[in-house]
Amino acid sequence: MPTFADFDRRNYPMVDAATGYDGWAPTYDRTVMDEMDSALLERLRRPEWARMRRAADLGCGTGRTGGWLRAQGVSHIDGVDVSAGMLELARARGAHTTLAQADVRETGLAGGAYDLVIASLIDEHLPDLTPFYTEARRLAAPGAHCVMVSYHPQFMMVTGMPTHYTPESGVPVAISTHLHLIGEHVSAALAAGWVLTEMAEALVDDAWLVRKPKWAELRGHPFTVAFVWSLPG
């Protein structure tokens, strides 16, 4: 099975997720674009967001996903993240009902309580996807959905670019990055009891190139992918 190290072209110094996102928190919202995740969520036909009464937002970061869910009519959103710095910003945003510092693989949230479990741009920090999908299944109520937005493995392999940020020092710092093929998501989720009900991919297009003109050679390549998993009602 290939690893991200096989493709890494940057060789930036690398830190763990909690350390990295604490460092990135002050500039995160200025560097992450809606085209990466929320624009992809808007394309999904399911779940029916306004019918989701309780959501678990795993790896909630600065609250971007929570804010998007609120705008879709989701009224109760519990968020967890490993980074205290990101959680501080999420609290200021005010989209979540509760927030807690916890690992997405062991959240401490109530089991069987959520119509929606959602995670965006976090799976590359997990060496193994099985614990995430198992925990999502534990949290899910009958008929629930699990939505995962991920960097597309093809993009990671073509660019060799880890998740990274540039602190005040000007030296880029990578946050622990793992490559997961689409088949790994499918195998781990199915083993946890989820059923794949939709998948959508975002491509590098003209809208992207307005913001990232240096990516012209990547036009047409997939950038992110959204998986929608469901449970029987």
C-alpha positions as CSV (number, residue, x, y, z in Angstrom):
1,M,0.0,0.0,0.0
2,P,1.5,3.4,-0.9
3,T,2.2,6.0,1.8
4,F,2.3,9.7,1.5
5,A,6.1,9.6,2.0
6,D,6.3,7.9,-1.4
7,F,5.0,11.1,-3.0
8,D,6.1,13.9,-0.7
9,R,7.9,16.6,-2.8
10,R,8.2,19.2,-0.1
11,N,9.9,17.5,2.8
12,Y,8.8,20.2,5.2
13,P,9.4,19.7,8.9
14,M,6.4,17.8,10.2
15,V,4.4,18.1,13.5
16,D,1.4,16.3,15.0
17,A,-2.1,17.5,14.3
18,A,-2.7,19.2,17.7
19,T,0.6,21.1,17.5
20,G,0.1,22.0,13.8
21,Y,-3.4,23.3,14.1
22,D,-2.6,25.3,17.2
23,G,0.0,27.0,15.1
24,W,-2.2,27.4,12.0
25,A,-5.3,28.6,13.9
26,P,-4.7,32.4,13.6
27,T,-4.5,32.2,9.8
28,Y,-6.5,29.1,9.0
29,D,-9.7,30.8,7.9
30,R,-7.8,33.1,5.5
31,T,-6.1,30.2,3.8
32,V,-8.8,27.5,3.5
33,M,-11.3,28.2,0.7
34,D,-15.0,27.2,0.5
35,E,-14.3,25.4,-2.8
36,M,-12.4,22.8,-0.8
37,D,-15.3,21.6,1.3
38,S,-18.6,23.6,1.7
39,A,-19.0,24.1,-2.1
40,L,-18.7,20.3,-2.4
41,L,-21.3,19.8,0.4
42,E,-23.7,22.0,-1.5
43,R,-23.6,19.7,-4.5
44,L,-24.7,16.6,-2.5
45,R,-28.3,15.4,-2.9
46,R,-28.3,13.8,0.5
47,P,-28.6,14.1,3.4
48,E,-31.4,16.5,3.6
49,W,-29.6,18.9,5.8
50,A,-32.6,20.7,7.3
51,R,-33.9,17.4,8.5
52,M,-30.8,16.6,10.5
53,R,-31.7,17.4,14.1
54,R,-28.4,16.6,15.8
55,A,-25.0,16.6,14.2
56,A,-21.6,15.5,15.5
57,D,-18.9,17.7,13.8
58,L,-15.6,15.7,14.2
59,G,-12.5,17.7,13.7
60,C,-14.6,20.8,13.9
61,G,-11.6,23.2,13.6
62,T,-12.5,26.9,13.6
63,G,-16.2,26.1,13.2
64,R,-16.4,26.6,9.4
65,T,-18.4,23.4,8.9
66,G,-20.6,24.1,11.9
67,G,-21.4,27.5,10.6
68,W,-22.3,26.0,7.2
69,L,-24.6,23.4,8.9
70,R,-26.3,26.2,10.9
71,A,-27.0,28.0,7.7
72,Q,-28.7,24.8,6.4
73,G,-31.0,24.6,9.3
74,V,-29.2,22.1,11.6
75,S,-30.0,23.3,15.1
76,H,-27.9,21.1,17.4
77,I,-24.2,20.6,16.6
78,D,-21.7,19.1,19.0
79,G,-18.1,19.6,17.9
80,V,-14.8,18.0,18.9
81,D,-11.2,18.8,17.9
82,V,-7.7,18.0,19.2
83,S,-6.5,21.6,18.9
84,A,-7.2,24.0,21.7
85,G,-6.4,26.9,19.4
86,M,-8.9,25.9,16.8
87,L,-11.6,25.3,19.4
88,E,-11.1,28.8,20.8
89,L,-12.0,30.2,17.3
90,A,-14.9,27.8,17.0
91,R,-16.3,29.1,20.3
92,A,-16.0,32.7,19.1
93,R,-17.9,31.7,15.9
94,G,-20.8,30.4,18.0
95,A,-22.2,27.8,15.6
96,H,-21.9,24.8,17.9
97,T,-24.1,23.7,20.8
98,T,-21.1,22.2,22.6
99,L,-17.4,22.0,22.0
100,A,-14.8,19.6,23.5
101,Q,-11.2,18.9,23.0
102,A,-11.1,15.2,21.9
103,D,-9.8,12.8,19.3
104,V,-12.2,12.1,16.4
105,R,-11.5,8.4,17.1
106,E,-12.6,8.6,20.7
107,T,-14.9,11.6,21.0
108,G,-16.6,11.1,24.4
109,L,-19.9,12.0,22.7
110,A,-23.1,10.1,23.5
111,G,-23.6,6.9,21.4
112,G,-26.6,6.5,19.1
113,A,-27.5,10.2,19.5
114,Y,-26.8,11.8,16.1
115,D,-28.7,12.0,12.8
116,L,-25.5,13.3,11.1
117,V,-21.8,12.6,11.7
118,I,-19.6,14.9,9.6
119,A,-15.9,15.4,9.2
120,S,-14.1,17.7,6.7
121,L,-10.4,17.6,5.7
122,I,-9.2,15.5,8.7
123,D,-8.7,12.0,7.4
124,E,-5.2,12.7,6.1
125,H,-4.1,13.0,9.8
126,L,-5.2,9.5,10.7
127,P,-2.9,6.6,10.0
128,D,-5.8,4.2,9.9
129,L,-9.4,5.0,8.9
130,T,-11.0,2.1,10.8
131,P,-11.2,3.8,14.2
132,F,-12.8,6.9,12.7
133,Y,-15.6,5.0,10.9
134,T,-16.1,2.8,13.9
135,E,-16.5,5.8,16.2
136,A,-18.9,7.5,13.7
137,R,-21.0,4.3,13.7
138,R,-21.1,4.3,17.5
139,L,-22.4,7.9,17.5
140,A,-25.0,7.3,14.8
141,A,-28.7,6.9,15.4
142,P,-30.7,4.5,13.2
143,G,-31.0,6.0,9.7
144,A,-28.2,8.4,10.3
145,H,-25.7,9.7,7.7
146,C,-22.0,10.1,7.9
147,V,-20.4,12.7,5.5
148,M,-16.6,12.7,5.0
149,V,-14.9,15.4,2.9
150,S,-11.3,14.4,2.1
151,Y,-8.4,15.6,0.0
152,H,-8.5,13.4,-3.1
153,P,-5.7,10.8,-3.1
154,Q,-5.0,11.5,-6.7
155,F,-4.3,15.1,-5.9
156,M,-2.0,14.2,-3.1
157,M,-0.1,11.7,-5.3
158,V,0.2,14.1,-8.2
159,T,1.3,17.2,-6.2
160,G,3.2,15.5,-3.4
161,M,1.9,18.3,-1.2
162,P,1.2,17.6,2.5
163,T,-1.3,19.6,4.6
164,H,0.8,22.5,5.7
165,Y,0.8,26.1,6.8
166,T,3.4,29.0,7.0
167,P,4.0,30.5,10.4
168,E,5.5,33.9,11.1
169,S,9.0,32.4,10.7
170,G,8.2,32.0,7.0
171,V,9.3,28.3,7.0
172,P,6.4,26.0,6.0
173,V,5.4,23.4,8.5
174,A,3.6,20.2,7.5
175,I,1.0,18.5,9.7
176,S,1.3,14.8,9.9
177,T,-0.1,13.6,6.5
178,H,-1.3,10.1,5.5
179,L,-2.4,9.0,2.1
180,H,-5.7,7.0,1.9
181,L,-7.0,5.6,-1.3
182,I,-10.7,5.7,-2.0
183,G,-10.8,1.9,-1.5
184,E,-9.5,2.3,2.0
185,H,-12.5,4.6,2.9
186,V,-14.9,2.0,1.3
187,S,-13.3,-0.9,3.1
188,A,-13.2,0.8,6.5
189,A,-16.7,2.3,6.3
190,L,-18.3,-1.0,5.1
191,A,-16.6,-2.9,7.9
192,A,-18.1,-0.5,10.4
193,G,-21.6,-1.1,9.0
194,W,-22.0,2.0,6.8
195,V,-23.5,1.9,3.3
196,L,-22.2,4.2,0.6
197,T,-25.1,6.3,-0.8
198,E,-23.3,9.1,-2.7
199,M,-19.9,10.3,-3.7
200,A,-18.9,13.6,-5.3
201,E,-15.6,15.0,-6.5
202,A,-14.4,18.6,-6.9
203,L,-12.1,19.4,-9.8
204,V,-9.5,22.1,-10.2
205,D,-11.5,24.5,-12.4
206,D,-11.5,28.2,-13.5
207,A,-12.9,29.3,-10.1
208,W,-9.9,27.6,-8.5
209,L,-7.4,29.1,-10.9
210,V,-8.6,32.6,-10.1
211,R,-7.4,32.0,-6.5
212,K,-4.5,29.6,-7.4
213,P,-3.2,30.6,-10.8
214,K,0.0,28.6,-10.2
215,W,-2.2,25.5,-10.4
216,A,-2.9,25.9,-14.1
217,E,-1.2,22.6,-14.9
218,L,-3.6,20.8,-12.5
219,R,-6.8,22.0,-14.3
220,G,-9.2,19.1,-14.4
221,H,-7.6,17.1,-11.7
222,P,-9.8,16.1,-8.7
223,F,-9.0,18.0,-5.6
224,T,-11.4,16.9,-2.9
225,V,-13.9,14.1,-2.6
226,A,-17.1,13.8,-0.5
227,F,-18.4,10.5,0.7
228,V,-22.0,10.1,2.1
229,W,-22.6,6.9,4.1
230,S,-25.9,5.8,5.6
231,L,-27.4,3.4,8.0
232,P,-30.7,1.5,7.7
233,G,-33.6,3.4,9.4
